[in-house]
Amino acid sequence: MPNGTSYESGVLRRLQLTELEILKEAVRLCEQNKLQYFLYWGTLLGAIRHKGFIPWDDDIDIAMPRKDYEQFLDLCKDHLDPKYYLHCNDTDPLYWLPFAKIREINTVFDEEITARLNIPRGIFIDIYPLDNANRQASLLQKVQANAVNRLGILILLRRGISLEVISSKMKLVYFITRMFPLHFLSKLQQGIMSWNKNDDAPYFIVWDTKTDYIKRTMLKDKYLPAVRAEFEGEIFDAPGDWDHILSNLYNDYMQLPPEDERVDHKPVKIIFATEAKESI
């Protein structure tokens, strides 16, 4: 499939509605167990700007405070609808991401970057942990960000996911750390992300494999208390000051980006549960 938004007619919308059902199942578990979640990333932007999906978006993201996130992962093991499964480093020793996914069984969402790998590949939503931070920027958080980033690169390389540019230093570290199981590196990354156990810390931080952590470190009172926001005709939790969150993440978020910046996950094959096969 070419880059951009060239889904065949109807396929993108069908994918979005499938992801919406996964979201509703995740929210069911959260609400039944009084766990806090928030629409996040492009899903929050879509809720505010479009009251649903960004027209070219092909995934759903939510975020949860680390304490709720870990309880949620435990609940999924026994209480998730059996048509779905939790995909994270607790359920897959070869998992390669610093956040969890819920996938639908008997479906396929093959991304260009992972299509050749032997991995679980069901249609999914992403669930990010919100970790504690004492301030918006500090030397410790800079060290954490660099460690999360470097470990993320190592994990991707170990999983066979190619990266465009790799420094000679990272290549050396990659060969040195090949003696450690991938699951150890993943758990180490999670430990660094969740190092701050002080739930009274004033900030939430969203770690990923990027080092620009400062704009993703925001006061908890910008998230809490949550407000309700419409997304695809349903009502979900959103950060209380969603304008602050979106301004930090996307700057002038109400302005549509140029067409050449409207990117998706570059899928190469999608199979829905009700079909034997469908390719795009």
N, C-alpha and C positions, 0 to 999 in steps of 0.2 A: 504494500500500500504506500503511495507517495506521502511525503511529509505534509502536514497541514490538516485540513478538515474534510478530506475527500471520502467520507463514509458513503457507502451506497445508500440510496433512498430508504429511509425508515430504520436503518440499522442503528444509527446513533441514538435515536429516540428510544428504541427498544432497549438498548443497553442502559440508558439513563433510568428508565422505569424499573429495570431489573435491579440496579444499584439502589434505587429508592426503597425497594422492598427489603433489601439487606439493611439499610439504614433504619427502617422502622423496627426490624427485629433487634438491632443493637439498642435502640431507644427503649424498646419494651423492657429489656433487661435492666437498663439504667433506671427507669422510672419505678419498676417493681422493687428495686433494691436501694432506692434513694441515692443513686450515684449521679454526680454532676458531669455533664458533657456540654460541649458547645459546638455548633457548626463552626467550621474553620476553613482557612485558606480560600480557595475558589468557591467552595460551597457557601461560605458566609457571604462572600462577594456576590454570588448569584442570588442569594436570598434577598439581599438589600437592593441590588441594582435591577434584578429581573424577577424577583419573587419565585425563583426556581433556578434551574441550571443556567449557567452561562451558555449561550446557544451552541458553542463549539466544545464545551467541556465534556469529558468522558470519564470523570471519576467523582467520588464523594469523599470529603475529609471531615472528620470530627476530632476534637481534642478533649482530653480529660486530665484533671489534676492527678499527679502520679499515684497518690493513695487510692483514688477511685479507679484509675486505670488498672492497677494491679488487682484490685478486687474484681473488676470486670473480667480480666483475663481468667481468673479462677472460676468465676461463675460460668463462663463460656464452656468450660470443660464438661460440665454436667447439665447445664440448663439452656444451652443454645439450641434452637430448632435444628433437628438433625439434617435438614436440607442444606445447612451451612456448616462451615468449619472454621475454627480459629487458626490463623497462620502467623506464627511468631517464633522467637527463639526458644520458647518453652515447648513447642509442639514439633519443631523441625530443627534438628541439630545443624543443618546446613543453611539456616535462614540468614539473609544477607542485609536486612534493613533495621534501622534503629527505632522502628515503630511497628505496630501490629496491623494485620489485615483480617477481615472476615470475608471468606470466599463462599461462593455457592457451588455445591457439589454438582457434578455432571455438566459443568459449563467450562468454557475455555475463553480466556482473554490473553492472547499471545501478543506481548509487546515486542517491538523490534529488537530491543536490547537483550531480551531473555528468551527469545523464541527458540533458539537452538539448544537451550539447557533442559535437562531432565528435572523439572521442578513442578510443584503444584501450581496450577495456572488458572484457577477458576475466576470468574467475574467477582470483583471485590470492592470493598470500601476500605479506606485507610483510617487508622485510629492512632493519634499522636499523644504521647504523655506530655503534660505540662509540669516541668520540674521547678523546684524552689530556687530562688535566687535572693541574695541579701541586698543587692544593688543592681543598677542597670549595667554597669561595667566594672570589672575588677581584674586584677592580675590573675587571680584564681580562675575566674570564668574564662579568661583568655586562654589559660593553660587547658582548661576543660574543653573549650571549643576546638583547640588545635588537636587535642587527643582524640576527641570524637571524630573529627575530620580524618585524621590519619588512620585511625582504626577502620573507619568506613571505607576508605580506599583499599586497605589491606583485605577487608572482608570481601569487597566486590571482586578484587583480583583473584582471591582464593576461590571464589565461586565461579570463576570463568567469565565474568562480565568485563568486557574490554572497556578501557577508558582512553580518551583521545590523547591526553598528555600525562605522562608519569615522570616525575623527576628522578634523576639518578640516585638520589638519597632514598627515595621511596622504593625504588627497585631493590636497593641493598637491604632495606628493612624488610621488604617482602620475602627475600630469600632467607634472612635470618629467622623470621617468625614462622617459617613453614613447618617447624617442628611442633608448633602449638596447634591443637585442634581448632577448627573454625568456630565451634561452639564456645570455646574458651575466649576467643577474641570478641565474640558477640556479647557474652556475659560481662566481660571486662568493659566494653563500651557502655552497656547498660548501667554498670556500677558507677562509672565516671559521670554519666548523665544524671543519675539519681543520688549523687554523693551528699547533697544538702538535704538532710532529713527534717529540717526545721519547718514544719507546716505553718509557723507564724511568720516566716520570712515574707517580706512585703511584695516580692515580685514572682511572676511566673516566667519561665524561659522555655522556648521550644528549640530543642537541639535537632540538628540534622547533619548531613555531611558537608555543610557549608560552614565557613568560619565567620561569616558576618552575623554574629549572634546578637549584637546590641539592639538592632531594630526589632528582634523577636523576644526581647526582654521587656516586659511591661508590667505595671503595677497590677496586683491582684484585684484592686478595687475598680479597675477598668473592665474586668471580667465579671465580677460579682457585685451585687446579685445579678443573676442571669435575667434576660428578657426573652419574650417569646417572639419568634419571627416566622413568617410564612415562607415555605419552600415547597413548590409543586402542589399547592393546595392543602398541605399539611402544616402543622404548627410545631416548631422545635425550639430548643433552647439556643440562644445566641449570647455572646458577651454583652454585658449591660451597656458599656460604652463602645458599641461596635464601630462607631465613627473613628474613635481613637485607634482601635485595633487595625481597621482597614487602612487608615491613613499611614500607619507605620509600615504595614506590609506592602501596600501598593501605591502610596502617594495619592495622586489624583484618581481615586478608584472609580469615580462615576464616569470618567472619560473612557470610551471604548478604545482598545489598543488598535494600532494599524493591522490590517488583514494579515500581513506576513508575520505578526507576532501572536496570532491566535492559534496556539499549538495544542496538540493533544498527545496521547501516549504512544502514538505511532503503532497502532495495532496491525498485525499482519493476518490474524485469524480470530474470529469470534464464533463460538458455538453456544447457543442457548440451550437450556435444559430440555425444552420441548422438541428439539431437533436432533437429528443424527449428525448433521454437519452444516455449517454455513461459513463461507470464507468471504473476506473482503480484501 
